[in-house]
């Protein structure tokens, strides 16, 4: 039978964080992925300014 884990504990390891410098404000921050070389990376405060609006 299908067992739903919705809203419960997860069996995956914690995300590996990577320290980066925000391409907008220059502040050091951490992101949950390995940045792609040549692409900008933004901190939590600057990211909404660079996202495409959702329709």
C-alpha positions as a printed NumPy array, in Angstrom:
array([[  0.   ,   0.   ,   0.   ],
       [  1.139,   3.57 ,  -0.687],
       [  2.528,   5.274,   2.394],
       [  2.288,   9.057,   2.428],
       [  4.987,  11.043,   4.177],
       [  3.112,  14.302,   3.661],
       [  3.899,  16.695,   6.479],
       [  5.928,  14.094,   8.354],
       [  9.629,  13.521,   8.869],
       [ 11.743,  13.184,   5.766],
       [ 14.255,  10.421,   5.085],
       [ 16.611,  12.634,   3.113],
       [ 19.849,  14.121,   4.408],
       [ 20.027,  17.822,   5.294],
       [ 20.782,  20.158,   2.414],
       [ 24.415,  21.026,   1.861],
       [ 24.816,  24.807,   1.998],
       [ 27.383,  26.732,  -0.056],
       [ 28.767,  30.134,   0.991],
       [ 28.515,  32.755,  -1.764],
       [ 28.634,  36.512,  -2.231],
       [ 25.368,  38.097,  -3.375],
       [ 25.699,  39.425,  -6.926],
       [ 23.492,  42.403,  -6.042],
       [ 24.437,  43.723,  -2.581],
       [ 27.789,  41.96 ,  -2.066],
       [ 26.759,  40.401,   1.262],
       [ 27.997,  36.921,   2.145],
       [ 25.184,  34.37 ,   2.337],
       [ 24.525,  30.651,   2.004],
       [ 22.526,  28.898,  -0.693],
       [ 21.294,  25.265,  -0.77 ],
       [ 22.964,  24.486,  -4.134],
       [ 26.287,  24.674,  -5.952],
       [ 26.19 ,  27.866,  -8.048],
       [ 26.765,  27.601, -11.793],
       [ 29.827,  29.542, -12.881],
       [ 28.912,  32.705, -14.773],
       [ 25.386,  32.956, -13.339],
       [ 24.464,  35.496, -10.643],
       [ 23.555,  34.335,  -7.128],
       [ 21.379,  36.454,  -4.836],
       [ 20.826,  36.545,  -1.075],
       [ 17.381,  36.018,   0.424],
       [ 16.688,  39.771,   0.513],
       [ 17.754,  40.475,  -3.095],
       [ 16.255,  37.39 ,  -4.783],
       [ 12.653,  38.715,  -4.978],
       [ 13.893,  41.789,  -6.915],
       [ 15.274,  39.523,  -9.663],
       [ 12.511,  36.928,  -9.973],
       [ 10.104,  36.964, -12.873],
       [  6.558,  37.795, -11.754],
       [  4.204,  34.798, -11.607],
       [  1.01 ,  34.941, -13.64 ]])
